[in-house]
């Protein structure tokens, strides 16, 4: 993985973290505090399988939700879809979301050049205008 790819992953994770932080602290457009309500009665339940555990040199560690490690399993997809049905409207209703997105777009909209790398007898580098889509 190139240093440019590592940087892109870091920036994506940072923007995700900032978005979640602002939503979790309920920041609104004008800086006032606003509360949200998520009903726990509709929260999806996940099957717990207590028969699954790892054995680390005699120390047994339970892993009751290992079945969720397969993202393509029908049961995992069902759980994720149910969870997204709850969290999607919650995140969409966050008033600071539009402001955060605009600020992140402003911060990341600049020309980017990678370090030159030699392939054969030629040197190559990548270039992005800033608002250009990544490939």
DSSP file (Angstrom, degrees, kcal/mol; ACC not computed):
  #  RESIDUE AA STRUCTURE BP1 BP2  ACC     N-H-->O    O-->H-N    N-H-->O    O-->H-N    TCO  KAPPA ALPHA  PHI   PSI    X-CA   Y-CA   Z-CA
    1    1 A X              0   0    0      0, 0.0     2,-0.0     0, 0.0     0, 0.0   0.000 360.0 360.0 360.0 131.7    0.0    0.0    0.0
    2    2 A X     >  -     0   0    0      1,-0.1     4,-2.1     4,-0.0     5,-0.2  -0.312 360.0-113.4 -77.9 163.0    1.4    3.4   -1.0
    3    3 A X  H  > S+     0   0    0      1,-0.2     4,-2.3     2,-0.2     5,-0.1   0.820 118.5  57.8 -65.1 -29.6    1.8    6.3    1.4
    4    4 A X  H  > S+     0   0    0      2,-0.2     4,-2.3     1,-0.2    -1,-0.2   0.915 106.4  47.5 -65.7 -42.9   -0.8    8.1   -0.7
    5    5 A X  H  > S+     0   0    0      2,-0.2     4,-2.4     1,-0.2    -2,-0.2   0.895 111.1  51.5 -64.8 -39.7   -3.3    5.3   -0.1
    6    6 A X  H  X S+     0   0    0     -4,-2.1     4,-2.5     1,-0.2    -2,-0.2   0.913 109.9  50.1 -62.4 -42.0   -2.5    5.3    3.6
    7    7 A X  H  X S+     0   0    0     -4,-2.3     4,-2.6     2,-0.2    -2,-0.2   0.910 109.9  50.1 -62.7 -42.9   -3.1    9.1    3.7
    8    8 A X  H  X S+     0   0    0     -4,-2.3     4,-2.4     2,-0.2    -2,-0.2   0.908 111.3  48.5 -62.8 -41.5   -6.5    8.7    1.9
    9    9 A X  H  X S+     0   0    0     -4,-2.4     4,-2.6     2,-0.2     5,-0.2   0.921 111.6  50.3 -63.8 -43.2   -7.6    6.1    4.4
   10   10 A X  H  X S+     0   0    0     -4,-2.5     4,-2.5     1,-0.2    -2,-0.2   0.921 111.6  47.6 -60.5 -44.7   -6.5    8.3    7.3
   11   11 A X  H  X S+     0   0    0     -4,-2.6     4,-2.6     2,-0.2    -1,-0.2   0.895 112.1  49.6 -65.5 -39.7   -8.4   11.2    5.9
   12   12 A X  H  X S+     0   0    0     -4,-2.4     4,-2.2     2,-0.2    -2,-0.2   0.925 113.0  46.4 -64.5 -43.9  -11.5    9.1    5.4
   13   13 A X  H  X S+     0   0    0     -4,-2.6     4,-2.6     2,-0.2    -2,-0.2   0.890 112.6  51.0 -65.4 -38.5  -11.4    7.7    8.9
   14   14 A X  H  X S+     0   0    0     -4,-2.5     4,-2.7    -5,-0.2    -2,-0.2   0.924 110.7  47.4 -65.1 -44.3  -10.8   11.2   10.3
   15   15 A X  H  X S+     0   0    0     -4,-2.6     4,-2.2     2,-0.2    -1,-0.2   0.898 112.7  49.9 -65.7 -38.0  -13.7   12.7    8.5
   16   16 A X  H  X S+     0   0    0     -4,-2.2     4,-2.5    -5,-0.2    -2,-0.2   0.933 111.4  49.0 -62.4 -45.4  -15.9    9.8    9.6
   17   17 A X  H  X S+     0   0    0     -4,-2.6     4,-2.8     1,-0.2    -2,-0.2   0.916 111.1  49.1 -61.2 -44.3  -14.8   10.2   13.2
   18   18 A X  H  X S+     0   0    0     -4,-2.7     4,-2.3     2,-0.2    -1,-0.2   0.896 111.1  50.4 -63.5 -39.7  -15.5   14.0   13.1
   19   19 A X  H  X S+     0   0    0     -4,-2.2     4,-2.1     2,-0.2    -2,-0.2   0.939 113.2  44.9 -62.8 -47.2  -18.9   13.4   11.7
   20   20 A X  H  X S+     0   0    0     -4,-2.5     4,-3.3     1,-0.2     5,-0.2   0.899 111.4  54.3 -64.0 -40.7  -19.8   10.8   14.4
   21   21 A X  H  X S+     0   0    0     -4,-2.8     4,-2.0     1,-0.2    -2,-0.2   0.927 110.3  45.5 -59.6 -46.2  -18.3   13.1   17.1
   22   22 A X  H  <>S+     0   0    0     -4,-2.3     5,-2.2     2,-0.2     4,-0.2   0.886 115.9  46.2 -66.7 -38.1  -20.5   16.0   16.1
   23   23 A X  H ><5S+     0   0    0     -4,-2.1     3,-1.2    -5,-0.2    -2,-0.2   0.920 111.5  51.6 -69.3 -42.5  -23.6   13.8   15.8
   24   24 A X  H 3<5S+     0   0    0     -4,-3.3    -2,-0.2     1,-0.3    -1,-0.2   0.842 112.0  46.1 -64.6 -33.0  -22.9   12.1   19.1
   25   25 A X  T 3<5S-     0   0    0     -4,-2.0    -1,-0.3    -5,-0.2    -2,-0.2   0.421 110.3-126.1 -90.1   2.5  -22.5   15.4   20.9
   26   26 A X  T < 5 +     0   0    0     -3,-1.2     8,-1.4    -4,-0.2    -3,-0.2   0.854  39.1 179.9  59.3  41.1  -25.7   16.7   19.2
   27   27 A X  B   < -A   33   0A   0     -5,-2.2    69,-0.9     6,-0.2     2,-0.2  -0.513   9.1-158.8 -68.9 139.1  -24.2   19.9   17.7
   28   28 A X    >   -     0   0    0      4,-1.0     3,-1.4    -2,-0.2    66,-0.0  -0.640  33.1 -93.8-112.2 175.8  -26.6   21.9   15.8
   29   29 A X  T 3  S+     0   0    0      1,-0.3    -1,-0.0    -2,-0.2    -2,-0.0   0.871 124.9  40.3 -57.2 -41.4  -26.2   24.5   13.0
   30   30 A X  T 3  S-     0   0    0      2,-0.1    -1,-0.3     1,-0.0     3,-0.1   0.316 119.5-103.6 -95.6   9.9  -26.3   27.4   15.5
   31   31 A X  S <  S+     0   0    0     -3,-1.4    -2,-0.1     1,-0.3     2,-0.1   0.401  78.9 131.7  88.2  -3.6  -24.2   25.8   18.2
   32   32 A X        -     0   0    0      1,-0.1    -4,-1.0    -5,-0.1     2,-0.4  -0.364  62.5-105.5 -79.1 165.3  -27.2   25.0   20.4
   33   33 A X  B     -A   27   0A   0     -6,-0.1     2,-0.4    -3,-0.1    -6,-0.2  -0.766  37.2-176.8 -94.3 131.8  -27.7   21.6   21.9
   34   34 A X        -     0   0    0     -8,-1.4     2,-0.3    -2,-0.4    61,-0.0  -0.984  14.6-140.4-129.5 139.8  -30.4   19.4   20.4
   35   35 A X        -     0   0    0     -2,-0.4     2,-0.3     2,-0.0    -9,-0.0  -0.721  10.0-158.7-103.2 152.5  -31.5   16.0   21.7
   36   36 A X        -     0   0    0     -2,-0.3     2,-0.5     2,-0.0    54,-0.0  -0.883   7.0-145.6-122.7 155.4  -32.5   12.9   19.6
   37   37 A X        -     0   0    0     -2,-0.3     2,-0.5     2,-0.0    -2,-0.0  -0.979  11.5-174.8-127.8 122.5  -34.5   10.0   20.6
   38   38 A X        -     0   0    0     -2,-0.5     2,-0.3    52,-0.0     5,-0.0  -0.973  27.3-129.5-113.6 123.6  -33.9    6.4   19.3
   39   39 A X    >   -     0   0    0     -2,-0.5     3,-0.6     1,-0.2     4,-0.2  -0.552   9.9-158.0 -74.4 128.0  -36.5    3.9   20.5
   40   40 A X  G >  S+     0   0    0     -2,-0.3     3,-0.6     1,-0.2    -1,-0.2   0.614  84.9  75.1 -80.1 -11.4  -34.9    0.8   22.0
   41   41 A X  G 3  S+     0   0    0      1,-0.2    -1,-0.2     3,-0.0    -2,-0.0   0.769 100.1  41.9 -72.2 -23.1  -38.1   -1.2   21.3
   42   42 A X  G <  S+     0   0    0     -3,-0.6    -1,-0.2     2,-0.1     2,-0.2   0.413  83.0 122.9-101.7   1.4  -37.3   -1.4   17.6
   43   43 A X    <   -     0   0    0     -3,-0.6    40,-0.1    -4,-0.2    -3,-0.0  -0.456  68.8-114.5 -65.8 129.2  -33.5   -2.1   18.0
   44   44 A X        -     0   0    0     -2,-0.2     2,-0.4    35,-0.1    -1,-0.1  -0.325  23.6-133.1 -68.3 145.1  -32.7   -5.3   16.2
   45   45 A X        -     0   0    0     -3,-0.1     2,-0.4    -2,-0.0    -1,-0.1  -0.793  13.5-144.1 -98.3 141.6  -31.6   -8.3   18.3
   46   46 A X        -     0   0    0     -2,-0.4     2,-0.1    33,-0.0    30,-0.0  -0.860  23.5-110.2-105.3 137.6  -28.6  -10.3   17.3
   47   47 A X        -     0   0    0     -2,-0.4     2,-0.5     1,-0.1    20,-0.1  -0.430  29.5-147.5 -64.3 135.4  -28.4  -14.0   17.8
   48   48 A X        -     0   0    0     -2,-0.1     2,-0.7    17,-0.1    17,-0.2  -0.937   9.3-165.8-109.4 123.7  -25.9  -15.0   20.5
   49   49 A X    >   -     0   0    0     15,-2.2     3,-1.2    -2,-0.5    14,-0.2  -0.863   7.6-179.5-112.2  96.8  -24.1  -18.3   20.1
   50   50 A X  T 3  S+     0   0    0     -2,-0.7    -1,-0.1     1,-0.3    14,-0.1   0.486  71.9  76.0 -76.5  -1.9  -22.4  -19.2   23.4
   51   51 A X  T 3  S+     0   0    0     13,-0.1     2,-0.5    12,-0.1    -1,-0.3   0.568  79.2  85.7 -84.5  -7.2  -21.0  -22.4   22.0
   52   52 A X    <   +     0   0    0     -3,-1.2    11,-2.4    12,-0.0     2,-0.3  -0.819  52.9 143.3-100.1 128.7  -18.3  -20.5   20.0
   53   53 A X  E     -B   62   0B   0     -2,-0.5     2,-0.3     9,-0.3     9,-0.2  -0.981  41.6-122.9-153.9 161.4  -15.0  -19.6   21.8
   54   54 A X  E     -B   61   0B   0      7,-3.0     7,-3.0    -2,-0.3     2,-0.6  -0.833  18.5-142.8-105.5 148.6  -11.3  -19.3   21.1
   55   55 A X  E     -B   60   0B   0     -2,-0.3     2,-0.9     5,-0.2     5,-0.2  -0.928  14.5-174.3-115.8 108.0   -8.7  -21.2   23.1
   56   56 A X  E >  S-B   59   0B   0      3,-3.0     3,-1.7    -2,-0.6    -2,-0.0  -0.797  75.3 -46.1-103.8  90.3   -5.6  -19.2   23.8
   57   57 A X  T 3  S-     0   0    0     -2,-0.9    -1,-0.2     1,-0.3     3,-0.1   0.894 123.9 -35.7  52.8  46.3   -3.2  -21.7   25.5
   58   58 A X  T 3  S+     0   0    0      1,-0.2     2,-0.7     0, 0.0    -1,-0.3   0.233 115.1 113.2  95.7 -14.0   -5.9  -22.9   27.9
   59   59 A X  E <   -B   56   0B   0     -3,-1.7    -3,-3.0     2,-0.0     2,-0.5  -0.837  57.7-149.2 -94.3 114.7   -7.7  -19.6   28.3
   60   60 A X  E     -B   55   0B   0     -2,-0.7     2,-0.5    -5,-0.2    -5,-0.2  -0.728  12.5-170.0 -89.4 126.8  -11.1  -19.8   26.7
   61   61 A X  E     -B   54   0B   0     -7,-3.0    -7,-3.0    -2,-0.5     2,-0.1  -0.970  20.3-128.6-119.5 120.0  -12.4  -16.5   25.3
   62   62 A X  E     -B   53   0B   0     -2,-0.5    -9,-0.3    -9,-0.2   -12,-0.1  -0.354  23.0-178.7 -68.0 143.9  -16.1  -16.4   24.2
   63   63 A X    >   +     0   0    0    -11,-2.4     3,-1.5   -14,-0.2    -1,-0.1  -0.540  12.8 163.7-138.2  68.3  -16.9  -15.1   20.8
   64   64 A X  T 3  S+     0   0    0      1,-0.3   -15,-2.2     2,-0.1     3,-0.2   0.636  74.0  47.6 -69.5 -14.3  -20.7  -15.3   20.7
   65   65 A X  T >   +     0   0    0    -17,-0.2     3,-1.8     1,-0.2    -1,-0.3   0.047  69.5 119.2-114.0  26.0  -21.1  -13.0   17.7
   66   66 A X  G X   +     0   0    0     -3,-1.5     3,-2.4     1,-0.3     4,-0.3   0.815  64.4  72.0 -60.5 -29.9  -18.5  -14.6   15.4
   67   67 A X  G >  S+     0   0    0      1,-0.3     3,-1.0    -3,-0.2    -1,-0.3   0.753  87.1  65.4 -58.7 -22.6  -21.2  -15.4   12.9
   68   68 A X  G <  S+     0   0    0     -3,-1.8    -1,-0.3     1,-0.2    -2,-0.2   0.589  79.1  82.3 -75.8  -9.3  -21.4  -11.6   12.1
   69   69 A X  G <  S+     0   0    0     -3,-2.4     2,-0.9    -4,-0.2    -1,-0.2   0.696  76.4  75.7 -70.1 -17.1  -17.8  -11.7   10.7
   70   70 A X    X   -     0   0    0     -3,-1.0     3,-1.4    -4,-0.3     6,-0.2  -0.822  65.8-170.7 -94.5 101.7  -19.2  -12.9    7.4
   71   71 A X  T 3  S+     0   0    0     -2,-0.9    -1,-0.2     1,-0.3     9,-0.1   0.672  82.5  54.1 -68.9 -15.0  -20.7   -9.8    5.9
   72   72 A X  T 3  S+     0   0    0     -3,-0.1    -1,-0.3     4,-0.1     2,-0.1   0.485  78.4 113.9 -97.3  -3.5  -22.4  -11.7    3.1
   73   73 A X  S <> S-     0   0    0     -3,-1.4     4,-2.7    -6,-0.2     5,-0.2  -0.448  73.3-126.9 -67.0 139.5  -24.3  -14.2    5.3
   74   74 A X  H  > S+     0   0    0      1,-0.2     4,-2.4     2,-0.2     5,-0.2   0.875 109.5  51.7 -55.9 -39.5  -28.0  -13.7    5.1
   75   75 A X  H  > S+     0   0    0      2,-0.2     4,-2.0     1,-0.2    -1,-0.2   0.894 111.2  46.9 -66.7 -39.2  -28.4  -13.4    8.8
   76   76 A X  H  > S+     0   0    0     -6,-0.2     4,-2.7     2,-0.2     5,-0.2   0.921 112.1  50.3 -67.1 -44.0  -25.7  -10.7    9.0
   77   77 A X  H  X S+     0   0    0     -4,-2.7     4,-2.7     1,-0.2    -2,-0.2   0.904 109.5  51.3 -60.7 -41.7  -27.2   -8.8    6.1
   78   78 A X  H  X S+     0   0    0     -4,-2.4     4,-2.3    -5,-0.2    -1,-0.2   0.937 111.6  46.9 -60.9 -46.8  -30.6   -8.9    7.8
   79   79 A X  H  X S+     0   0    0     -4,-2.0     4,-2.3     1,-0.2    -2,-0.2   0.924 113.5  47.7 -61.8 -45.6  -29.2   -7.5   11.0
   80   80 A X  H  X S+     0   0    0     -4,-2.7     4,-2.8     1,-0.2    -1,-0.2   0.907 111.5  50.7 -63.9 -41.9  -27.2   -4.7    9.2
   81   81 A X  H  X S+     0   0    0     -4,-2.7     4,-1.8     2,-0.2    -1,-0.2   0.902 111.3  48.1 -63.1 -40.9  -30.3   -3.7    7.2
   82   82 A X  H  X S+     0   0    0     -4,-2.3     4,-0.9    -5,-0.2    -1,-0.2   0.899 113.2  48.0 -65.3 -40.0  -32.4   -3.5   10.3
   83   83 A X  H >X S+     0   0    0     -4,-2.3     4,-2.8     1,-0.2     3,-0.6   0.896 110.5  51.2 -67.3 -40.5  -29.8   -1.5   12.0
   84   84 A X  H 3X S+     0   0    0     -4,-2.8     4,-2.6     1,-0.2     5,-0.3   0.839 102.0  61.1 -65.6 -32.5  -29.4    0.9    9.0
   85   85 A X  H 3< S+     0   0    0     -4,-1.8     4,-0.5    -5,-0.2    -1,-0.2   0.814 113.8  36.8 -63.5 -28.6  -33.2    1.4    9.0
   86   86 A X  H <X S+     0   0    0     -4,-0.9     4,-1.0    -3,-0.6    -2,-0.2   0.900 122.0  41.1 -86.4 -48.2  -32.9    2.9   12.5
   87   87 A X  H  X S+     0   0    0     -4,-2.8     4,-2.8     1,-0.2     5,-0.3   0.808 102.9  68.4 -75.9 -29.8  -29.5    4.7   12.2
   88   88 A X  H  X S+     0   0    0     -4,-2.6     4,-2.5    -5,-0.2     5,-0.2   0.949 104.7  39.8 -56.0 -55.8  -30.1    6.2    8.7
   89   89 A X  H  > S+     0   0    0     -4,-0.5     4,-1.6    -5,-0.3    -1,-0.2   0.856 114.4  56.2 -63.3 -33.1  -32.9    8.6    9.7
   90   90 A X  H  < S+     0   0    0     -4,-1.0     4,-0.3     2,-0.2    -2,-0.2   0.951 112.8  39.2 -62.3 -50.0  -31.1    9.4   12.9
   91   91 A X  H >< S+     0   0    0     -4,-2.8     3,-1.1     1,-0.2    -2,-0.2   0.869 113.3  55.8 -69.4 -36.0  -27.9   10.5   11.2
   92   92 A X  H 3< S+     0   0    0     -4,-2.5    -1,-0.2    -5,-0.3    -2,-0.2   0.814 104.9  54.2 -65.4 -28.7  -29.8   12.2    8.3
   93   93 A X  T 3< S+     0   0    0     -4,-1.6     2,-0.4    -5,-0.2    -1,-0.2   0.534  76.6 117.7 -83.3  -6.0  -31.6   14.3   10.9
   94   94 A X    X   -     0   0    0     -3,-1.1     3,-1.2    -4,-0.3     4,-0.4  -0.479  57.8-150.9 -65.6 119.3  -28.4   15.6   12.5
   95   95 A X  T 3  S+     0   0    0     -2,-0.4     4,-0.4     1,-0.3     3,-0.4   0.776  90.2  54.0 -66.8 -27.0  -28.5   19.4   11.9
   96   96 A X  T 3> S+     0   0    0    -69,-0.9     4,-2.6     1,-0.2    -1,-0.3   0.573  83.7  89.7 -83.8  -7.6  -24.7   19.9   11.8
   97   97 A X  H <> S+     0   0    0     -3,-1.2     4,-2.5     1,-0.2    -1,-0.2   0.893  86.0  48.4 -58.8 -44.4  -24.2   17.3    9.2
   98   98 A X  H  > S+     0   0    0     -3,-0.4     4,-2.1    -4,-0.4    -1,-0.2   0.905 113.3  48.0 -63.6 -41.8  -24.5   19.7    6.2
   99   99 A X  H  > S+     0   0    0     -4,-0.4     4,-2.1     2,-0.2    -2,-0.2   0.896 112.2  48.9 -66.5 -40.8  -22.1   22.2    7.8
  100  100 A X  H  X S+     0   0    0     -4,-2.6     4,-2.7     2,-0.2     5,-0.2   0.919 110.7  50.5 -65.3 -43.9  -19.5   19.5    8.5
  101  101 A X  H  X S+     0   0    0     -4,-2.5     4,-2.5    -5,-0.2    -2,-0.2   0.914 110.7  49.3 -61.1 -42.9  -19.7   18.1    5.0
  102  102 A X  H  X S+     0   0    0     -4,-2.1     4,-2.1     2,-0.2    -1,-0.2   0.906 112.3  48.2 -63.3 -41.3  -19.2   21.6    3.5
  103  103 A X  H  X S+     0   0    0     -4,-2.1     4,-2.4     2,-0.2    -2,-0.2   0.914 111.7  48.8 -67.1 -42.5  -16.2   22.2    5.8
  104  104 A X  H  X S+     0   0    0     -4,-2.7     4,-2.3     2,-0.2    -2,-0.2   0.903 110.8  51.0 -64.1 -40.7  -14.6   18.8    4.9
  105  105 A X  H  X S+     0   0    0     -4,-2.5     4,-0.8    -5,-0.2    -1,-0.2   0.908 111.0  49.2 -61.5 -40.7  -15.2   19.5    1.2
  106  106 A X  H  < S+     0   0    0     -4,-2.1     3,-0.4     1,-0.2    -2,-0.2   0.909 113.1  47.0 -63.3 -42.4  -13.5   22.9    1.7
  107  107 A X  H  < S+     0   0    0     -4,-2.4    -2,-0.2     1,-0.2    -1,-0.2   0.849 116.6  41.9 -70.1 -34.9  -10.5   21.3    3.5
  108  108 A X  H  < S+     0   0    0     -4,-2.3     2,-1.5    -5,-0.2    -1,-0.2   0.454  87.3  98.4 -94.4  -0.6   -9.9   18.5    1.1
  109  109 A X     <  +     0   0    0     -4,-0.8     2,-0.3    -3,-0.4    22,-0.2  -0.596  58.2 104.6 -91.4  77.9  -10.4   20.5   -2.1
  110  110 A X  S    S-     0   0    0     -2,-1.5     2,-0.1    20,-0.2    18,-0.0  -0.971  79.3 -81.2-147.5 158.8   -6.8   21.2   -3.0
  111  111 A X        -     0   0    0     -2,-0.3     2,-0.4    18,-0.1    18,-0.2  -0.364  45.1-160.9 -64.5 138.0   -4.4   19.9   -5.6
  112  112 A X  E     -C  128   0C   0     16,-2.6    16,-2.1    -2,-0.1     2,-0.4  -0.980  10.5-176.1-126.6 134.4   -2.7   16.6   -4.6
  113  113 A X  E     -C  127   0C   0     -2,-0.4    14,-0.2    14,-0.2     2,-0.2  -0.984  15.7-142.3-126.0 137.4    0.5   15.1   -6.1
  114  114 A X        -     0   0    0     12,-2.2     2,-0.2    -2,-0.4     3,-0.1  -0.478  35.8 -89.3 -88.3 169.1    1.9   11.7   -5.2
  115  115 A X        -     0   0    0     -2,-0.2    11,-0.2     1,-0.1    -1,-0.1  -0.569  52.0-101.6 -72.9 140.8    5.6   11.1   -4.8
  116  116 A X        -     0   0    0     -2,-0.2     2,-0.4     9,-0.1     9,-0.2  -0.363  39.7-165.1 -63.4 143.2    7.2   10.0   -8.1
  117  117 A X  E     -D  124   0D   0      7,-2.7     7,-2.7    -3,-0.1     2,-0.5  -0.994  17.4-124.7-132.3 139.5    7.8    6.3   -8.4
  118  118 A X  E     +D  123   0D   0     -2,-0.4     2,-0.4     5,-0.2     5,-0.2  -0.717  26.9 176.1 -89.0 127.8   10.0    4.5  -11.0
  119  119 A X  E >   -D  122   0D   0      3,-2.9     3,-1.5    -2,-0.5     2,-0.4  -0.953  68.8 -39.3-129.5 109.8    8.5    1.8  -13.1
  120  120 A X  T 3  S-     0   0    0     -2,-0.4    -2,-0.0     1,-0.2     0, 0.0  -0.599 123.6 -28.2  71.0-128.7   10.8    0.5  -15.7
  121  121 A X  T 3  S+     0   0    0     -2,-0.4     2,-0.3    -3,-0.1    -1,-0.2   0.291 124.8  79.9-103.7  12.0   12.8    3.4  -17.1
  122  122 A X  E <   -D  119   0D   0     -3,-1.5    -3,-2.9    -5,-0.0     2,-0.4  -0.849  68.5-136.2-118.0 154.2   10.1    6.0  -16.5
  123  123 A X  E     -D  118   0D   0     -2,-0.3     2,-0.3    -5,-0.2    -5,-0.2  -0.893  24.0-171.5-105.8 138.4    9.0    7.9  -13.4
  124  124 A X  E     +D  117   0D   0     -7,-2.7    -7,-2.7    -2,-0.4     2,-0.3  -0.924   8.9 177.4-128.2 152.7    5.3    8.3  -12.7
  125  125 A X        -     0   0    0     -2,-0.3     2,-0.3    -9,-0.2    -9,-0.1  -0.971  24.8-122.2-145.7 160.3    3.2   10.3  -10.2
  126  126 A X        -     0   0    0     -2,-0.3   -12,-2.2   -11,-0.2     2,-0.4  -0.766  22.2-165.3-105.0 154.7   -0.5   10.8   -9.6
  127  127 A X  E     -C  113   0C   0     -2,-0.3     2,-0.4   -14,-0.2   -14,-0.2  -0.997   7.2-175.0-139.4 140.2   -2.3   14.1   -9.7
  128  128 A X  E     -C  112   0C   0    -16,-2.1   -16,-2.6    -2,-0.4     6,-0.0  -0.998  24.1-143.1-137.4 132.5   -5.7   15.1   -8.5
  129  129 A X        -     0   0    0     -2,-0.4     2,-0.1   -18,-0.2   -18,-0.1   0.676  50.6-109.3 -68.7 -16.8   -7.3   18.6   -9.0
  130  130 A X  S    S+     0   0    0      2,-0.1   -20,-0.2   -21,-0.1    -1,-0.1  -0.437 110.9  48.2 121.5 -57.9   -8.9   18.4   -5.5
  131  131 A X  S    S+     0   0    0    -22,-0.2     2,-0.1    -2,-0.1   -22,-0.1   0.379  85.7 117.3 -94.9   4.2  -12.6   17.9   -6.2
  132  132 A X  S    S-     0   0    0      1,-0.1    -2,-0.1     0, 0.0     2,-0.0  -0.457  73.5-105.5 -72.9 141.4  -11.9   15.1   -8.7
  133  133 A X        -     0   0    0     -2,-0.1     2,-0.2     1,-0.1    -1,-0.1  -0.351  33.1-119.4 -66.1 146.7  -13.3   11.7   -8.0
  134  134 A X              0   0    0      1,-0.1    -1,-0.1    -6,-0.0    -6,-0.0  -0.573 360.0 360.0 -83.8 150.6  -10.8    9.0   -6.8
  135  135 A X              0   0    0     -2,-0.2    -1,-0.1     0, 0.0    -2,-0.0   0.352 360.0 360.0-119.4 360.0  -10.3    5.9   -8.8
